[in-house]
Amino acid sequence: MALLFVAALLVLPDVLLCRAAPQQERSAAESDPDPHAHSKQTLYFSFITAINGSTSSAGGVPIVDYAIEQINRDERVLPNYTLQHTQVLNSQCKSISALESFLHHFDNQAQPTYVSLMCCGCSPATIPVAEISHHWNVPQISFASSATTLNDRERFKKLFRTLPCHVYDAPSIAGMMKEFKWSQMAMITQNESPFSTSANAMRVIFEKQQWKLDQTANIEPGDDSVQYENLFQWEDDYRIIMVNTFESHAYHIVCEAFIKYGKRLVEQEIVLILHGRYPKEWWETAHETVGKASRCSRDEVMKALNKTFALTPVTYNLMDDPTAQTFSQSTPHEIEMKYEELMKMPEYSNYTSLNFYGNAYDSVWAMAVGLDIADRRARAGDDRGCEELEGELVPLSMFNYTNSKMGCMMKNGYASVNFTGITGHIMFEPDGARPENVIRLRQSRVSKHGDKYLVDRPTVAKIVNEEDYDRGDEEFGDVEIVFEDGESYETIWPDGIPPYDGSPERVVENNPLALTIVLCIIAAV
C-alpha cells in the first residue's frame, strides 16, 4: 500500500498544476504583523515537522515564529513581502504521514501557493517528500534532518539543510578508536536513516582498518515490541558499545546495559557512546513517555547515563561566543534567552524543548535570504543558470508551480546564501548540505541533589576531520582529537587510562607474563 501511494504521487504534479487559485489559510504566526504589512504582499511557506513520534522537533516551532517576526521587521530582506507559514502539520516522523501532510498543503485548493517548504522534522519523514517536492518547483529546507543519504543531489534535487549531516560520524568514531587504542566495538542500530547510513560507513572503515565491528543487534522500523534485553547477545567480549538509535529506544538500551553490566558500566569498564543529536534533556522526556515500559528505575537509568559519551557537530548548537554578531543582528545569548521565554508561553507549552533550536532559527533566515536573492535577480532580469528552463521571470508573489524557471531561481538563491547565523557560518555545499568537519565529543556527568538529578554535558574534546572526506571512502584521513581546556584523559577516564576494549589481541599485548607463557609453549613444541 505504501509503495502504491508513493508511486501515485509521482504522477500527481501534472494534474495538480491546473488547479484553481486557492483560498489562503492563516496561522498564529501572523499575530504580530509588520506595521507596514498593508503595503506588502504575503509569501507563504509550508511547515511540516514531527510534533510527536519516535522523535520530536516541535520545539523548533516557537523559534521559527520568532524568526519570522524579526524578518518581517527587517527591511534588508524581502522588503516587498511579509513571510508567513500556514498551519503546522505533523509528520509524526513517519514517511506516509509526511507525504499525506505534504499533499494536504500542495494538493488542496484551500491552500495558498507556497514558495518554499520547511519539512519534515526528521530524516525518515524528509526522505520521501524531498524525492518528489521538486516537481512543484519549490525549494525545501530542513532544520531537523541529518541523514547522509540526503546528500544525493540526483534524488533530492531542491533540498537544503541547516542541521549538519552525519558524514563525519564514522571517521570521528574511527578517530576515537585510534586515540584510545581500541580495535573492536559493538553497535546497536535502528535500521532507518540516518542511523543505517552511519552504520554502513563505519563498517567500511572498520574493515579497512582490520578492526572488529559487530552489527548484529538491530531494531527494525516500526517495531513496537523490541526485546531490548536480547540486543546484548554478542559472542565476544565487547566493551565499547555504540547506541545508534532514536532516544525512545536509547532509554531502554541504557537501562538494559545497566541490568547486564551493572558495576562494570558504572565504573566505565563498559563504555556507551550515544547518538549525540537527541533533544535537550531527552532522558526526562523519555522517562515520561516510555519509562513505564522500562525494566529500570529512574535512578538506575541516571546511574547508567553517567560518563556516557556522545558526538555532535560544532554547528549543531549555538556558537561558542555568546556575544557573536550575526546577520539577524541577534547574538546567540539573546536568542538563547528568547527561546527560554518562548517555551514558557501557553501556546508552546506542550512542545518539547529542542536541543538544536538554533538550526531552526537559522533555517528561516536562510530561507528568507535565499528567496530575497531570487526575487532581486528576477526583478533585474538576471536568469543566469536558468536560461533554458520554461517559465518567466516574475516577482515571487506571482510564482506558480508550473514555473520551472522561477523554481530554478529560488533553488539558486538558496545555493547563494552566505551569512553568519547563531550556529555559525550558513552556506550550502552543491549537495545542499552544510559543511561541517568538526565534531564535539561530549560526556554526560550526572549528579544528584536531593530528589533531583543534574546532568552536565560538557564538550571534553573536539574531533577535527579532514574536510575532503567522502562518505564512500575506506580511508578516513587524518583525525585530530583536541581536548578542551581543563579536560584530559584524567578527567574522562578512571585513573586516566582508557578502558580495555575486550579484544583477545590486547590481552596478550598488555600481559607480558601471558606472552612469555605462549612463547615458551611454542618453543617446547
N, C-alpha and C positions, 0 to 999 in steps of 0.2 A: 504493500500500500504506500509506504513512504517513497519508494523508488518511482511509482507511478505519479505521485503528487509532484515530485521534483521534475520529472520528465514533462509533465503538463505545464509547468512554469516556463519552460524554455520556449514554448510557442505562444505564450500569453502576450508578450510585448507588442507584437504586430496588431493584435486585436485591441489592446488597451490604449494604444496611441490615438485611436479615433474617438475616444470617449469625450463627452461634453465637458465644458468648463465646470469645475467643481464649486460647491459652496465651501466657505472657509470655516474650519473648526478651530476655536481659540483655546488657549490654555492659561494656567495660572502664571506662566512666565510673562504674560502681558500685563500683569497687575501694576507694574511700575513703568509706564510708557515714557519715552523721551518727551520733554516739553514741546519739542518741535515736530512730533511724530505726524501731525496733521499734514505736513508738507512733504512727508516721505512715504515711500511705498514699502510694504512689508514683504520680506523674504522669509519663507518657511523652510525649516529642515525637519526631517523625520527623526524621531528619537526613540530608539528601541534598546532596552537594556534588561539585565537579569535582575528583576525585583526580588525573586526568590528562585530556588532550585539548588543544585549541587554547590553552587557558589552564588554570591550576590554582589552586584555592582551598583545597587540602587543608591548607595551612599554618594555616588557621583552627581545625582540629580540636583541637590542644593547648590553645589559649586558651579554647575553648568548654568543654572538660572542666574546666579550672581554674575558670572562672566558675561552673560547676555546683557544684563543691566549695564555693566561697565562699557561694553562695546557700543551699545545704543546711545551712550552719552559721549562717546569719543568721536570727534569729527575727523580724525585721521583715517578711520577705517569705515568703509561703506557709508560715506556721508549722505548718500541719497536714499538710504534704506533704513528700516528697522528690522532687526533679525529676531525671529521667534521660532519656537518649536510648538507643535500641537500636542495632543495627549501623549504622554509617555506610555509606551506599550511594553509588555512583559514577555521577554523571550524565554524565561524560565531556564536559561542556559541549555535549551534543547533545540535541535535543528528544526523540527517540524513546527514548534511554537514560534520560532524566529521567522520562518518562512510565512506562516499564517499572519503574523504581525506585519511583516513587510507588505504582503498583499492587501491587508486592511488599509494601509496608507497609500499604496500606489495603484490599487485596483478598486477605487472607491470614489464615486463621483461627489461624495460629501466632503472630500478632502481637497486641500489646495494643491497646486503644483509645487513640488518640493525641489529646491535647488541643491540640496545635499542630504546625505543620510548619515546619522550617527548611530552606529549599530555594531554589535548586538549584545554586549555585556559579558561575553566570554568567548573563547576560541571555538568550541563546538557549535555555538549558535551563529557565530560570524561566518564560518567557512561556507555553508550552503548559500547564504544571502549574498556574500561577496562574489560568488561564482556567477550570479545572474544579474546583480544590480546594475552592471554597466549597460545592459540592454535598454535601460531607461535614461541613459546618458547623464547620470548623476554621479558625482564623486562620493565615496564612502569613507568615513573616518571612524576609527575606534580607539577608545582610551582603555579598553579592558581585554584586549585580545593579543596574546603574545606568542602563539604557536609559530614555530619556524616554517611550517607548511605554508603559511600565509605570505611568505616571501616570493612565491611563484607568480611572477607577473603575467604569465600566459593564462593562468587560471583566474587570478584576481586582478583584473585589468585596471580598476579605478579605486583600489583600496589603499588607504594611508593609515598609519598607526603611530600614536604618540607613546604608547607603552612599549618599552624595549622588548624585542623578541628573545627567544631562547637560544639563539645561535651560539652564544658563548657559554651556555651552561655546561656542555660536555667538556670543552677544553679547560674550564675552570675547575671542574671535578678532577680532571687529569692533573692539573697543576697541584691540587691538594694531595693527590696520590704520590706525586714525586716529592713534594715538600716534606710530607710526613713519612715517607719511605714505606708506603703501603703497596701491596701488589694484588689484593683481591677485595671484592666488595659484593654485597648482595643488594638487589634493588626490588622494591615493590612498586609496580607501575599500574596506573589506571590507563586502560587501553583506548585512549582517545587523545586528540590534540588538546593541549600542547605536549602532553606527557610522553606519548608514544614516539614522537619525533626526537625528543631529547634522548629517550632510551636507545633509539636506533643509532644516533650519533655517538653515544657512549660505547655501544657495542663495537662500532668500527674502530674507535680509538683504542679500546682495551685490547682488541685482537691484534692490532699493530704493535702495541707495546708488550704483548705477551703477558698481560695481566689477566686475572680471572674475574669474570663478571657473571654472577648468577641472576638470570632474569626470569626464573620460572614462576615467581609469585606475581600474579596479575589479577586485576579487577576489571571485569568486563563492563562496558557501558550499560547503564540501566539495571545493573544487578543490585536489587534491594535486599538480597538475602546472603550477603557476603559472610563467610565464616572466617572472621579475621584471625582467629587463633590458628587456622590452617595455613596462613601465609608464611609462617616461620619454619616450614618443614624442609630446611636445607640439609643436605647430607654432610656438607663440610662445615667447619667451624668458622663461619663468617661473623666478624665482629664490627665491621663498618657497614652500616645499612642506610641506603638512600630511600626515603619515602617520597615517591614521585606521583602524588595524587592530590585531589582537591582536599580542602580542610575537613569536610564532613567525614571522609574516610580516614584522614590522618589522625583525627581524635581517637578513633577506635584502634588504629595501628599503634599509636603511642601507648595506649592502655595495655594492649596485648604484649607489647615489648616489656612493659613493667612486670606483667604477670610471668612472662617467660624468664626474664633475666634478673629482675629484682635488684639486689645489691650490686650486681655486676654493671647494670645500666646506670645506677645512681653514682657509682664511683668511676664512671667513664671507661670501664673495661670494654663496654659496648658503646659504640658511637652512632647516634642517629643524625643524619643530615636531611633536613626537611626541605620541601619545595618552598622557596622563600617569598612567594608572592601572595600570601594569604592576607585577608583583611586585618586591620588593626585589632588586636586582642581577639583574634579568631577563636582561641580556646574558650573564651567566655560565651561567645555565640554558639559554638559547637556544643558546649555543656548544656545550654538551654534547649537546643534543637534536637540533638542526638544523644545527649548524656544519659537519658533514662535507659537507653538500649545498651549502654556500655557495661562491661563487667568490672569496671573500676570506679572507685570513689573519686570525687573531685581532687582530694588530697593526693591520691596516688597518681593521677594524671599530671598534676602540677610537679610532683617529685620527678616524674619521668621526663618532663619538658626541660628541667634544669640542665644546663650545659649542652643542650642540643644546638646544632648549627643550622644555618640557612643561608642561601645565596640569593642576592637581589642586585640588579644593575644599579649603578650610581644614579641614573636618571629616573629610577622607579619612585624615588622620594623627592622632597623639596631640596633645592641646592643647599650645600653646607653653610654658605654665607647667608644668614637670615636677613641681612640688610642689602643684599644684592639688588641692583637696579634692573628692572625688566621692561619689556616693551609695553606691558599693560600699565606701567607706572605704579604697580603694587609690588612690595617686597615679599619674599617668601614668608617672613614673620607676619606681615599684615594679613596675608591670605590664610595662614595657619590660624590666627585669631578669629578671622571672619568665619572660617569653616566650623570652628568650635561653637561660635554663636549661632550659625545656621542650623546645626544639628540639634539645637535645643528648641528650635521653633516648632510649634504644633504641627504645621503641615509636613514637616520632615521627621517627626518623632518616631515613626515606625520604620525608618530606614536604618540599616546597619552602617556604622561608620566605615568609610573606605580608606584603606591604607595608602592607596595611590591616587587620592583625590586631586593631587597636583597635576597629574596627567589628564584628568577630566577637564580641569580648568584650562590647561594649555591647548587641549584639542579644540575647544570652542574658539580660542583666539587664532589657532592655525586655520580653522575653517573660515573665519571672518577675513583673515588676511589673504588667504587663497582666493576667496570669492571677490575680494576687493581688487586683487591683481587682474583677475579675469575680466571684471567689469570695466576697469580702466582701459585695458587693452582692446576690448570690444568697442568701446566708445571711440577709441582712437583709430579704429580700422586695422589694427595690428593682429593678423591671424597667423603669424608665423608658427609653423609646426602643425597647423590645422587646415592648410590651404586646400587640400584635396577632398576634404570631407563635406558632405551635404549639409545645407542649412545656411543661415545668415548670421552675421554678427549683430547681436541685439543686446540691449540692456538686460541685466539678469531678471528684471521684473517681467520681461516678455519671453523668457525661456519656456519651451515646451519639450516634452520627452522625445519628439521626433528630430530635434535639432542636434545632429551629431557634431556639428562644428562648435556649438557652444558647449557641448559636453566635453569636447577636447580642450576647449579654452579653460574650462573650470578645472579639469584634471591638471593641465599645465600650470594653472595658477597655484594649485596645491603644491605641485612639484617645485615651485619657485619660492616657497615660504622659507624665510631665513631670519629668525629673530631670537632674542633671549627670553625664555619663559621662566616660570618659577621652578621648573625642574631642570633647567639648563638650556642648552642650545637646541632650538627647534628647527630642524630641517629634515628632509627625507632623501633617502637613497633612491636610485632608479626603481628599486622593487617596492617602494612605498614604506619601507621600514626606517626606523630612526637609528642612526649609527650609535653604537654603544659597546665598547670593548672592555670597560672597567666594571668589575663585579665586586660588591661588598660581601665580605664574609662576616656574618653576624652570629653571635652566641647569646642564647637566652639564659638569663641569670635570675632565678626565682628566689624570692624571699617572702616569708610570711610574717605579717604583723597583726596579731590577734586572729580574727577570722578572715582577714583579707590577704590576698596574695599580690605582691608587686613583681612585675616582670620587666626587667631592664633588658633591652636587646641591642647592645652597643655594636658598632662596627669594629671588629677586632683587627681586621686587615682588609686591604684592597687587593684584588686579583687582577692584574693587568695583562690582557691577552694581546696577541698580535692583531692589528686592525684588519689585515687582509685574510684572516682565517675564513675558509669556506666550509659550510656545514657538511659537505661531502668528503672533506679531506680526512685521510687517516693520520696525517701529521698535524698536530695541533700547535706547532711552533713554540716559540719562547713564551713562557708564562711566568710572570714575576709576582711573588706574594710579598706585599709591603705592609708590615704591621703598623698600626696606628700608634701614636704617642701613648705610652703607658701600657701598651699591650705587647705580649711576647709569649713564648712557649710556657713561661712560668705562670702566666695569668689564665691561659686557656686549658692547660693540661695538669693533672695531678703530678707533683714533683717535677714539673717542667718537661716531661717526656711524653711524646705521642704514644698512644696505646698500640700494642701489637695487634696486627690485623687477622691473626689466626692461620696464616699460610704456613704449611709444613716447612717450606724452604727457610723461613726465618727462624724456626725453632732450632734448626741445625746451625744456621748462620750466627745466631746470637748465643749459642751454648757451646763453648769450646770443649767442655767435657764430653758432650754428646758427639761432637765431631771427632774427637780423639778415639772414642769407642768404635765409631763407624769405620775409621781408617784402620784400626787395629784388626777388626774383623775381616776387612778386605785383604789386609796383608797376610793374615793367617790362612785365608783361602788360597 
